[in-house]
Structures are given as structure tokens and as C-alpha cells.
Amino acid sequence: MSEDQALPELKRVLLGDLLEQSSAEDLMAEMMAGEATEAQIGAFLGTYKLRQPTTGELAGFAQAMREAGRSVDHGLDRLMDTCGTGGALVKSFNVSTTAGFIVAGAGVPVAKHGNRSVTSPSGSADVLEALGADIELEPDGVASLLDKVGFAFLFAPTFHPAMRYAAGPRSELGVPTVFNILGPLTNPSRPTHQLVGVGRPELVREVAETMSLVGIDGVVVHGAPGFDEVSIVGPTRYARVEAGEVTTGHLTPSELGVESADVSEVSGVPPDRAADLLREILEGQEGPRLEMVVAEAGVALYGAGEVDDPAAGVDLAREVVEDGRAIDTLERYIEASNEV
């Protein structure tokens, strides 16, 4: 490929320019259309590994990826996603996936967008498949589950076929890239609200501001000492997005009304244990992992506008677990996923 054939917006990036949101959207659209070579995609990923993308760039990239993905026609006025970027210093269990069933049990529909494990012992797709769910549903199947159960899983490779163009460079680089940040922002079901966990504290406000640019409300969290989840080991840095406005703060376990714990008590588990653990938590088995999940679900319910503050969200999350709505949502989801 000659210099004249290079993607113009990519050349700007490589020369050190910061792209406007529209230019970033154009560049990602070209890559999602297969118009970039693997070398160009690798250069793109390397550049954004060395410098953090601006919120405008992230918003443009996310918009283009959502447009390139397969959409879900669900007709819901409110829809939640609970997910993380991965790349966290501390590896936990399937906190956001487990919390998603509690949020759905509380009456807030959840479209969980995820993939197989990359940086954690068990990814959301892995654990749901191990529980017996059919994770590779088409868009109409996802819409059906949202209607019947209030919870559905969107397997990223099914809904983002254009990501195959970046698969080689991502694999060969072998490190988290800008696509890890973009993953939670590119849910094809277009959720109105999200709880997004980020692996680095400096990403909290940046991802929140990006959400405001693409029209998503919710909460972005980073938990001490390095979780891309709400923490019960230390304080959680958060940014709330509501009607385009971003506010920031910190939440401690005591403020949330949960018992604090040591890192070792909420760390990841082997893949063959992950499914049983998720079920035990939703059945109400007490312990630090249940505390971490209700903290996560409580903040998600706050981000969805279901409650007025995070502590009230934790109270509601506990109620949903204790009265059986959480485990019932899981069981109905597994059954329905195999019937659509």
C-alpha cells in the first residue's frame, strides 16, 4: 500500500494529532469495514497504548462500533448493562454477571454484553455456558429473553463480526488495548444505563464523560486496591452520569452498608468453580462474595435510577436475593435461552 492509500485519519493519529469525535468515528468505521490492513490496525492499537484516547475519540470509536454491530430491537424504555473493561490489578470472580441477575430480579431489564475469559479466570460467557445457558443467541432471541425474563446475554463475537479484522493484531500484541475500554461502551442493544467497572482509577471520569457524549446514564467504578468492580476491601472511586452531567465521589463499604473483607476473600476462583459460586450467591449463601455482589448490584440500581442512593440500592439488592427473585431470574434465563 502506498502512502497515498493510507487512511487519512490514521495518519493524523500516527503524527500525534488528537481527533475530533467525528473524525474518530470515521476512522473506526473504516477499520470496521475491513478497509485497514493488520499493520495499520496494529499501529492504531500501539499508538493508543502509548497515549490515552480523549473522551471525544472514545465516543467516536464507540459510535462507529455500535453502528457496525448487529442491533437488537427490544422496544424497552430502560435497559441496563453491568460489565467491566478487564485489565484490573486484582482478579475477582464473576461479580458483574452475578449482580446482573439481581438487578434484573429487581425489575430493571439487563442486557449483559460479554465474552469469554481474557484477563480473568472465567469470563461472563464461560460461566453462563457452564450454568447451561445458550449464550450464542441471535438478535431476535436476545429480544425475546428481555421480554420474557428481563435478562439476556449478548455474546460479543456474535454481535460484532467486524471485530474479526482486529483479532490478529490484538492477539499478537498480547496486552490490553483501547478495545478493552470500548467493549463496555459498544453493547449492540443500546442500553440506556450502565454500570461500568474500569481497571485503572484515571479511567473513571474519562469513561463517564464518554458515556455522557454517547447518551448513556449510569455509574463508572474502580474499587481499591485494584478492582474493576465496586470494592468491599477499600473505597470505590465512582463517577455518576445523569442526563449528561458527570459527578464524582468515593464510596466506602460502611457507607454502602456491607461488611468489609480482605482481598483473599473475594479473589477469583478456578473456572470449574465459577458456575457453582454464582448460583450459591444468588441463593443467598452468606459471606464476603455475597457482600461484594450486593454492593455491585446496589450501585447498579442507583445508576439505573431505581433508588435514590447507593445504600438504598444495596438494601434492595439484599431483598431480591433473600426473597428468591435473583435465583429465579437465573433459572428462568437458563430455561428460556434454550427454548428460543
ABEGO torsion letter per residue (X at the ends): XBAAABBAAAAAAAAGBBBBAAAAAAAAAAAAAGABBAAAAAAAAAAAAABBBBAAAAAAAAAAAAAABBBBBAGBABBBBBBBAEGBABBBBBAAAAAAAAAAAAGBBBBBBBBBBAABABBAAAAAAAAGBBABBBAAAAAAAAAAAGBBBBBAAAABAAAAAAAAAAAAAGBBBAAAAAAAAABAAGBABBBBBBABAAAAAAAAAAAAAAGBBEBBBBBOAGBABBBAABBBBBBBBBGGBBBBBBBBAAAAGBBBBBAAAABBBBAAAAAAAAAAAAAGBBEAAAAAAAAAAAAAAAAAGABABAAAAAAAAAAAAAAGAAAAAAAAAAAAAAAX
